[in-house]
Amino acid sequence: MTFEPLLILALAGGYLLGSIPFGLVLTRMAGLGDIRAVGSGNIGATNVLRTGRKDLAAATLVLDSAKAGLACLLFTFAVSTEAGLIAGGAAFFGHCYPVWLKFKGGKGVATFLGVLLAAAWPVGVLTCLTWLGMALLMRISSLSALVAAAAAPALALAFDRPDVALLALVLAVPLYLRHRENIARLLNGSEPRIGSARR
């Protein structure tokens, strides 16, 4: 067991790194105002795309994923695998519930994928491919995310990483909760497809 103060440091450091709202920062720097006033009001890449700026959406996706991956890798190499998973998980919660935005953040898809890529890259790659395959097939971002999140624990177990499977399962719960409105629209057939101007 790693020395407890280091785990607390991993928790705090990961959360603060994950709390950086790149979607909000990038759109404001580009002179587009507050992304929370656009579309769904979310700070993630999918909503940034609704501004019409594909470059900013791509940058948001990469940075939101990278901040979680960096947190995981940094504490993995500096402390332990356990600390890395804690930091990566904390970055996910930091993104979803950032202290700077009154705990109203993104839905966590990019940070979820970033943690998996850093913690166990084969699991992360296959989870990303699951998302991509569903997105190409159904053209619905939320459905792609939900399917990928559901598949991630099983994929981690297939690669003999029960620790990563547990983390993926824990993170999938708030990810699903933050998509509850999307789930309702999926059930009634009103969920917009990728590229739509709404939600």
C-alpha positions in Angstrom: 0.0 0.0 0.0 1.3 3.4 -1.0 1.9 5.9 1.8 -1.5 7.5 2.3 -0.5 11.2 2.1 0.8 10.5 -1.5 -2.6 9.1 -2.4 -4.3 12.2 -1.0 -1.9 14.3 -3.1 -2.8 12.2 -6.2 -6.5 12.7 -5.5 -6.1 16.5 -5.1 -3.6 17.0 -7.9 -5.7 14.9 -10.3 -8.9 16.8 -9.4 -7.3 20.2 -9.9 -5.8 19.2 -13.2 -9.0 17.8 -14.4 -10.9 20.9 -13.3 -9.3 23.1 -16.0 -12.2 23.9 -18.4 -10.4 23.9 -21.7 -13.6 24.2 -23.8 -14.6 27.3 -21.9 -11.0 28.8 -22.0 -10.5 28.1 -25.7 -13.8 29.5 -26.9 -13.4 32.6 -24.8 -9.8 33.1 -26.2 -11.3 32.8 -29.7 -13.8 35.5 -29.0 -16.8 33.2 -29.0 -18.0 34.2 -25.6 -19.2 31.7 -23.0 -19.7 28.2 -24.4 -22.2 27.5 -21.7 -24.6 29.8 -23.6 -24.4 27.6 -26.7 -26.3 24.4 -27.5 -26.5 22.2 -24.5 -24.5 24.6 -22.3 -21.8 21.9 -21.8 -18.1 22.7 -21.8 -17.0 19.6 -23.7 -15.9 19.1 -27.3 -19.3 18.1 -28.7 -20.8 21.4 -27.6 -17.7 23.4 -28.8 -18.3 21.8 -32.2 -21.7 23.5 -32.3 -19.9 26.9 -32.5 -18.8 25.9 -36.0 -15.2 25.8 -35.0 -14.0 22.3 -35.7 -10.4 23.2 -34.7 -11.5 24.4 -31.2 -13.6 21.3 -30.8 -10.6 19.0 -31.7 -8.3 21.0 -29.4 -10.9 20.7 -26.6 -11.2 16.9 -27.1 -7.4 16.4 -27.1 -6.8 18.6 -24.0 -9.7 17.2 -22.0 -8.4 13.7 -22.7 -4.7 14.7 -22.1 -5.3 16.3 -18.7 -6.7 13.0 -17.4 -4.0 11.0 -19.1 -1.3 13.3 -17.7 -2.6 13.0 -14.2 -2.6 9.3 -14.4 0.9 9.0 -16.0 2.5 11.5 -13.7 1.4 9.9 -10.5 2.0 6.4 -11.9 5.6 7.1 -12.6 6.2 9.3 -9.6 4.4 7.2 -7.0 2.6 4.0 -8.0 0.1 2.5 -10.3 -2.5 2.8 -7.6 -1.8 6.5 -7.2 -2.0 6.9 -11.0 -5.4 5.4 -11.2 -6.6 7.6 -8.3 -5.2 10.7 -10.0 -6.8 9.8 -13.3 -10.1 9.1 -11.7 -9.9 12.4 -9.8 -9.2 14.2 -13.0 -12.4 12.8 -14.4 -14.4 14.1 -11.4 -12.6 17.4 -11.7 -13.8 17.8 -15.3 -17.4 16.8 -14.4 -17.5 18.8 -11.2 -14.9 21.7 -11.4 -14.7 23.9 -8.4 -14.0 26.9 -10.6 -17.5 26.6 -12.3 -19.5 25.9 -9.2 -19.2 22.1 -9.8 -21.0 22.3 -13.2 -18.6 20.8 -15.8 -18.6 18.5 -18.7 -20.0 15.0 -19.2 -16.6 13.3 -18.9 -16.3 11.3 -22.1 -12.9 12.6 -23.3 -11.4 12.5 -19.7 -12.8 8.9 -19.4 -11.0 7.9 -22.5 -7.9 9.7 -21.5 -7.6 7.9 -18.2 -8.0 4.5 -20.0 -5.4 5.3 -22.6 -2.9 6.2 -19.9 -3.8 3.4 -17.5 -3.9 0.6 -20.0 -3.4 1.8 -23.6 -4.9 -1.4 -25.3 -8.0 -1.0 -23.3 -8.1 2.7 -24.1 -7.6 2.2 -27.8 -10.4 -0.4 -28.0 -12.7 1.8 -26.0 -12.0 4.7 -28.4 -12.6 2.4 -31.4 -15.9 1.3 -29.8 -16.9 5.0 -29.6 -15.8 5.7 -33.1 -17.5 2.6 -34.6 -20.8 3.6 -32.9 -20.4 7.2 -34.0 -19.9 6.2 -37.6 -22.8 3.7 -37.5 -25.4 5.7 -35.6 -24.1 9.3 -35.8 -25.1 10.0 -32.2 -22.4 11.1 -29.9 -24.1 10.3 -26.6 -25.0 6.8 -27.6 -21.4 6.2 -28.7 -20.2 7.4 -25.3 -22.6 5.3 -23.4 -21.8 2.1 -25.3 -18.1 2.7 -25.0 -18.3 3.3 -21.3 -20.3 0.1 -20.8 -17.8 -1.9 -22.8 -14.7 -0.5 -21.0 -14.8 -2.6 -17.8 -15.2 -5.8 -19.9 -12.3 -4.8 -22.1 -10.1 -4.2 -19.1 -10.9 -7.6 -17.7 -10.1 -9.2 -21.1 -6.6 -7.7 -20.7 -6.3 -8.9 -17.1 -6.5 -5.5 -15.6 -9.2 -5.8 -12.8 -7.9 -2.5 -11.3 -8.6 -0.6 -14.5 -12.0 -2.5 -14.9 -13.0 -1.3 -11.4 -12.0 2.3 -12.2 -13.9 2.2 -15.5 -16.9 0.9 -13.7 -16.8 3.5 -11.0 -16.4 6.3 -13.6 -19.1 4.9 -15.9 -21.7 5.6 -13.2 -21.4 9.4 -13.1 -20.9 9.4 -16.8 -24.3 7.7 -17.3 -25.8 10.1 -14.7 -24.5 13.1 -16.6 -26.1 11.7 -19.7 -29.5 11.1 -18.2 -31.2 13.8 -20.4 -29.5 12.3 -23.5 -30.8 8.8 -22.4 -34.3 10.2 -22.1 -34.0 11.7 -25.6 -32.6 8.4 -27.0 -35.6 6.6 -25.6 -38.1 8.9 -27.2 -36.1 9.2 -30.5 -35.4 13.0 -30.2 -31.6 12.8 -29.5 -29.8 15.0 -32.2 -27.2 13.5 -34.4 -23.5 14.6 -34.7 -23.4 17.9 -36.4 -26.8 19.1 -35.2 -27.1 22.6 -34.0 -29.0 21.6 -30.9 -28.0 19.9 -27.6 
